[in-house]
Amino acid sequence: MFREMRRKRQMLSEDDCKIILREGTSGVLALSGDDGYPYAVPLSYVYDGEKIFFHCAKSGHKLDAIRRNPKASFCVIGQDKVVPEEYTTYYRSVIAFGTVRILEDDREKYDSVREIALKYAPLDTEEQRRAAIEREWSGLCMLEMTIEHLTGKEARELLHL
């Protein structure tokens, strides 16, 4: 169903892909948008070792696209060092393919937004996190991406470092 990587020598292991997902701070979610146009949107996220979670508003292009077609890809760039003398970049990146669902259950929604809060504000107290979540709760929507295929690639130059 999913294409094989052409340059297999540059393929990252599943463990390396998961490290990039765990350590990354943002990525680009690609969906099937309006009138057949791709819709790719940068997002912050959290990866729990199995699934990827995003937060968003309760309405908009992203949710309309997911309701029409839940299939998506999510790309995270783990490294991108410009090397001008070689006219290239030394990169590591991951693409997760899967389906996205809108979390309707309040417990799932709370648990996932709490994980995002822990990732982006790890020094906050539990009380501060809870207050921030409660403040935004009424307008908050949470999305969960179930990964069906994960692939990663690195610049061949990084293989020699």
C-alpha positions in Angstrom: 0.0 0.0 0.0 2.8 2.4 0.9 5.7 3.0 -1.5 9.1 1.7 -0.7 11.9 4.2 -0.2 14.0 4.5 -3.3 17.2 5.4 -1.5 17.1 2.6 1.1 20.7 3.4 2.3 19.4 6.7 3.6 16.4 5.2 5.4 16.2 5.7 9.2 15.3 2.8 11.5 11.9 2.9 13.2 13.6 3.7 16.5 15.4 6.7 14.9 12.0 7.8 13.4 10.4 7.6 16.9 13.2 9.7 18.4 12.7 12.4 15.9 8.9 12.4 16.6 9.5 12.5 20.3 12.0 15.3 20.2 10.5 17.4 17.5 8.6 20.6 18.4 6.5 21.1 15.2 5.6 19.5 12.0 3.3 19.8 9.0 0.0 18.0 8.8 -1.1 17.3 5.2 -4.8 16.7 4.5 -7.0 16.6 1.4 -8.4 20.1 1.4 -11.1 22.0 -0.4 -11.7 21.3 -4.1 -9.0 18.6 -4.2 -6.2 20.9 -3.2 -3.7 19.6 -0.6 -3.9 21.4 2.7 -0.7 21.3 4.7 -0.6 23.2 8.0 2.2 23.5 10.5 1.3 22.4 14.0 2.7 21.7 17.4 2.1 18.2 18.6 2.9 15.5 21.1 3.9 11.9 20.3 3.2 9.3 22.9 5.2 6.4 21.4 2.2 5.2 19.4 0.0 8.1 18.4 0.4 11.8 17.6 -1.9 14.4 19.2 -2.7 18.0 18.0 -4.8 20.7 19.4 -6.9 23.2 17.3 -10.0 25.3 17.3 -13.4 23.7 17.1 -14.0 24.7 13.5 -12.0 25.5 10.4 -10.4 24.1 7.3 -8.5 21.4 9.1 -11.6 19.9 10.7 -13.6 20.1 7.5 -10.9 18.3 5.7 -10.6 15.5 8.4 -14.4 15.0 8.4 -14.3 14.5 4.6 -11.2 12.3 4.6 -9.4 11.3 7.7 -6.3 10.1 5.9 -3.3 12.3 6.5 0.5 12.5 6.6 2.6 14.4 9.2 6.1 15.4 8.5 8.7 16.4 11.1 12.2 17.7 10.2 14.6 16.6 12.9 17.7 18.3 11.4 18.2 20.7 8.5 21.7 22.2 8.3 22.3 24.3 5.2 25.7 23.5 3.6 26.2 26.4 1.1 29.5 25.1 -0.3 27.7 21.9 -1.3 24.5 23.5 -2.4 22.5 21.2 -0.1 21.3 20.5 3.4 22.2 17.8 5.8 18.8 16.7 7.0 16.9 14.1 8.9 13.1 13.9 8.6 10.2 11.6 9.3 6.8 11.2 7.7 4.0 9.4 9.5 1.0 8.3 7.4 -2.3 7.4 9.1 -5.8 8.5 10.0 -6.9 11.4 12.2 -9.9 11.4 14.4 -11.5 14.2 16.4 -11.5 13.3 20.1 -15.0 13.6 21.5 -14.6 12.0 24.9 -13.7 14.6 27.5 -11.2 12.3 29.3 -9.3 11.5 26.1 -9.4 15.2 25.2 -8.1 16.3 28.6 -5.4 13.6 28.8 -4.0 14.5 25.3 -4.0 18.3 25.9 -2.3 17.7 29.2 0.5 15.8 27.4 0.9 18.7 25.0 1.1 21.1 28.0 3.7 18.8 29.7 5.8 18.8 26.5 5.8 22.6 25.9 5.7 23.8 29.5 7.5 21.1 31.5 8.4 23.4 34.4 4.8 24.5 35.1 3.1 23.0 38.1 0.1 20.7 37.7 -2.1 23.5 39.0 -0.8 25.9 36.4 -1.4 23.3 33.6 -4.9 22.6 34.8 -5.7 26.3 34.9 -4.4 26.9 31.4 -6.4 23.9 30.1 -9.6 25.1 31.8 -9.1 28.6 30.5 -9.0 27.3 26.9 -11.3 24.3 27.2 -14.5 25.7 25.7 -12.8 26.5 22.3 -10.4 23.5 22.3 -10.5 20.6 20.0 -8.1 17.7 20.1 -7.0 15.4 17.3 -5.4 12.0 17.4 -3.4 10.5 14.5 -3.1 6.7 14.4 0.1 5.9 12.6 -0.2 3.2 9.9 3.2 3.7 8.3 6.3 5.5 9.4 9.3 6.4 7.3 12.4 8.4 7.9 15.3 9.6 5.8 18.6 11.3 6.3 21.1 13.0 4.0 23.7 10.5 2.8 26.4 12.9 4.1 25.2 12.2 7.7 26.0 8.5 7.2 29.7 9.4 7.2 29.8 11.7 10.3 
